[in-house]
Amino acid sequence: MITDAQVHIWNANTPEEPWGPGAESHLPDPMPAERMLGLMDEAGIDRAVISPAGVAPNRSPACAQAAAAKYPKRFRVMGWFVPKLPEQYKLLPRWLEQPGMCSLRLSMNEPEHQKLFAEGAFEPVWKACIDQDMAVAVWTRSGPALMEPVLKKYPNLTFIVDHFAWAVPGEARESKVKAMESLARFRNVHVKVSSLPLVSGSPPPEYEDLHPLIKRVHAAYGAERLMWASDQTQTMGKNRGTYTQNADIIRKYAASYLPAADVQMMMHGTAARVFKWPAE
């Protein structure tokens, strides 16, 4: 079985289901649940965790939740925490009571979010995740090092480094990988080995520059704390390869140097455990 730890879906922009102001989708056409299921079937993907798309007003999970309700064996939802909405703080203690919800995601790319983080405004998020034994994925293009004080304070927080620490080619790549490796000493830290075609500077299908980095992170964490994710539809929108090629980075090419059991753990087992989504 393969569990994709992150995809995006969205419906057409209509008066009945409008997008947020100024929203732009990853692709020119809608990506409803049925279209995503067709892509998943073609690529050999059994199920996926939906991260609500940016076109949704305030990252609303409604479209994702509708898909999870209609196809409960194929989809679950990683809902965004949106700090500017006061009702989100009230919702935190019962986050997992939302239909289809399996985890929480938080962006630290916005200056206002970074300011709130520095002020300790996200303490209720960390505590709610611990209380509900719920994973939180933090998405930051600057790398995961900023999370170290939180991980020291909350050793029981199930934390996910998003998008392979965004270790894209450039001067900062090595520092991000080293930060990823360093956080492995916190046993509840996991890495979403995701959006890999966008992290790579090499062409498909091998994406050769990724494999030395995958080996390093695998050595630091072990497969039981790594989870593959495609980040469809970002990779499609930037013409960085097909869904099948995305999955094959681990399923085929990493399989040439990793044990088969580790590949299966990265492609399914870790996500199934962290998101409490056992195979049926």
C-alpha positions in Angstrom: 0.0 0.0 0.0 1.1 3.6 -0.7 -0.1 6.6 1.4 0.7 10.0 0.0 1.1 12.3 2.9 0.2 15.5 0.9 -1.9 16.4 -2.1 -4.1 19.4 -2.9 -7.6 19.4 -4.5 -9.9 22.3 -5.3 -13.2 22.8 -7.2 -14.0 25.4 -9.8 -14.4 29.0 -8.8 -18.2 29.5 -8.7 -20.6 31.8 -6.9 -21.7 28.8 -4.9 -18.1 27.9 -4.0 -16.0 31.0 -4.4 -12.2 31.1 -4.1 -10.5 33.6 -1.8 -9.7 37.1 -3.0 -7.0 37.1 -5.6 -6.5 33.3 -5.3 -4.5 31.5 -8.0 -4.5 27.7 -8.4 -1.5 25.5 -9.1 -3.1 24.4 -12.4 -5.4 26.2 -15.0 -8.2 23.6 -14.4 -9.9 22.5 -11.3 -8.6 19.4 -9.4 -11.7 17.9 -7.8 -11.5 14.7 -5.8 -12.4 12.5 -8.8 -9.6 13.9 -11.0 -7.1 13.4 -8.2 -8.3 9.9 -7.7 -7.7 9.2 -11.4 -4.1 10.5 -11.1 -3.6 8.5 -8.0 -4.8 5.3 -9.6 -2.6 5.9 -12.7 0.4 6.4 -10.4 -0.4 3.4 -8.1 -1.2 5.5 -5.1 -3.8 4.0 -2.7 -4.8 7.0 -0.6 -3.7 10.5 0.3 -3.8 13.2 3.0 -5.3 16.4 1.6 -3.8 19.7 2.6 -6.5 22.3 1.7 -5.5 24.3 -1.3 -4.6 28.0 -1.2 -7.5 29.0 -3.3 -9.9 28.2 -0.5 -10.9 31.2 1.6 -8.8 31.2 4.7 -7.6 27.8 3.8 -11.0 26.3 4.5 -11.0 22.5 4.7 -14.5 22.2 3.4 -13.6 20.9 -0.1 -11.1 18.4 1.4 -13.6 17.3 4.1 -16.2 16.7 1.4 -13.8 14.5 -0.5 -12.9 12.6 2.7 -16.6 12.1 3.5 -17.3 10.8 0.0 -14.2 8.6 -0.3 -13.2 7.7 3.3 -10.9 4.9 2.3 -8.9 7.2 -0.1 -8.7 10.6 1.7 -8.1 12.3 5.0 -7.4 15.9 5.8 -4.5 17.8 7.3 -6.2 21.1 8.2 -4.4 24.5 8.2 -4.3 26.5 11.4 -5.0 30.1 10.4 -3.8 32.4 13.2 -5.7 35.5 12.1 -9.0 33.7 12.8 -10.0 33.8 16.5 -12.3 30.9 16.1 -9.4 28.7 15.2 -8.0 29.0 18.7 -11.4 28.0 20.1 -11.4 25.0 17.7 -8.0 23.8 18.7 -9.0 21.6 21.7 -11.4 19.6 19.5 -9.4 19.8 16.2 -9.7 16.1 15.5 -13.4 16.1 16.0 -13.7 17.8 12.6 -14.9 15.4 9.9 -12.0 13.6 8.2 -9.3 15.5 10.1 -6.1 13.6 11.0 -3.6 16.4 11.8 -2.7 20.1 11.7 -0.5 22.2 9.5 1.0 25.6 10.2 2.9 27.9 7.9 5.8 29.9 9.3 6.6 31.7 6.0 4.6 34.8 6.7 6.3 37.6 8.7 3.2 38.0 10.9 3.3 34.2 11.7 7.0 34.5 12.6 6.2 37.4 14.9 3.5 35.4 16.6 5.8 32.5 17.0 8.5 34.6 18.6 5.8 36.0 21.0 4.7 32.5 22.0 1.3 32.9 20.5 1.4 29.3 19.2 1.7 27.7 22.6 -2.0 26.7 22.4 -1.3 24.9 19.2 1.6 22.8 20.6 -0.5 22.0 23.7 -3.6 21.0 21.7 -1.5 18.7 19.6 -0.1 17.0 22.6 -3.4 16.7 24.3 -5.0 15.1 21.3 -1.8 13.1 20.4 -2.0 14.8 17.0 0.8 15.5 14.6 1.7 19.1 13.5 3.5 19.8 10.3 5.3 23.2 10.1 6.0 24.6 6.6 8.9 27.1 6.5 11.1 27.8 3.5 13.9 29.0 5.9 14.4 25.5 7.3 13.3 23.8 10.6 16.0 25.1 13.0 13.7 27.7 14.5 11.6 24.8 16.0 14.3 23.6 18.3 13.2 25.5 21.4 9.7 24.2 21.0 10.9 20.6 20.6 13.1 21.0 23.7 10.1 22.3 25.7 7.6 19.8 24.4 9.3 16.4 23.9 6.0 14.7 23.5 5.0 16.9 20.5 4.6 14.8 17.3 6.3 17.2 14.9 6.7 16.9 11.1 9.4 18.8 9.2 7.5 19.8 6.1 8.8 19.5 2.5 12.2 18.0 3.3 13.2 21.3 5.0 12.9 23.0 1.6 16.5 22.0 0.9 16.5 23.4 -2.6 19.8 23.9 -4.4 21.8 26.9 -3.3 23.9 28.3 -0.4 21.3 27.4 2.2 20.8 23.8 1.2 23.5 22.3 3.4 22.4 24.3 6.5 18.9 23.1 6.1 19.9 19.5 5.7 22.2 19.8 8.8 19.2 21.3 10.7 17.1 18.3 9.7 19.8 15.9 10.8 20.2 17.7 14.1 16.5 17.6 14.9 16.6 13.8 14.6 17.8 13.6 18.2 14.2 14.5 19.2 12.5 11.2 18.9 9.1 12.6 18.0 10.3 14.5 15.0 9.4 13.2 11.6 10.3 14.4 8.1 7.8 14.7 5.3 10.0 13.7 2.3 7.7 15.7 0.1 7.7 18.1 -2.9 10.9 16.4 -3.9 10.8 17.4 -7.6 10.7 21.0 -6.5 13.5 20.5 -4.0 15.7 18.9 -6.7 17.8 20.7 -9.2 18.2 17.6 -11.4 15.9 16.5 -14.2 13.4 13.6 -13.9 13.1 10.7 -13.7 16.1 10.2 -11.3 16.3 13.6 -9.7 19.9 12.6 -9.0 20.9 15.4 -6.6 18.3 14.3 -4.0 19.7 10.8 -3.3 22.8 11.8 -1.3 20.4 13.9 0.9 17.8 11.2 1.2 20.6 8.8 2.4 21.7 11.3 5.0 18.3 11.9 6.4 17.5 8.2 6.3 20.7 7.6 8.3 19.6 10.2 10.9 16.0 9.3 11.3 15.5 5.7 10.1 12.6 4.9 7.8 10.1 4.8 10.7 10.2 8.6 10.9 10.2 9.5 7.2 7.0 9.8 5.1 6.9 10.4 1.4 4.4 12.9 0.0 4.0 14.1 -3.6 2.7 17.6 -3.1 0.6 17.2 -6.1 -0.4 19.6 -7.6 2.5 22.0 -7.1 4.9 19.7 -8.9 2.5 19.4 -11.9 2.0 23.1 -12.1 5.7 23.7 -12.3 6.3 20.9 -14.9 8.6 19.0 -12.7 7.5 15.5 -13.7 4.6 13.2 -13.4 2.9 11.8 -10.4 4.4 8.4 -11.2 7.9 9.9 -11.5 7.4 11.7 -8.1 6.5 8.4 -6.4 9.4 6.6 -8.1 12.0 8.8 -6.4 11.5 6.6 -3.4 9.6 3.7 -4.8 12.1 2.9 -7.6 15.3 4.9 -7.3 15.8 5.0 -3.5 14.8 1.3 -3.5 18.2 0.7 -5.2 20.0 1.6 -1.9 17.4 1.2 0.8 15.9 -2.1 2.2 12.5 -2.9 0.8 11.0 -2.7 4.2 12.3 0.8 4.6 10.9 1.9 1.3 7.5 0.5 2.3 7.7 2.3 5.6 8.5 5.6 3.9 5.7 5.1 1.3 3.0 4.0 3.7 3.9 2.8 7.2 5.1 6.0 8.8 2.1 8.0 7.6 -0.3 5.3 8.6 1.1 5.4 12.1 1.5 9.1 12.5 -2.0 9.9 11.1 -3.6 6.9 12.8 -4.9 5.6 9.5 -4.5 1.8 9.5 -4.8 -0.1 6.4 -8.2 -1.7 5.8 
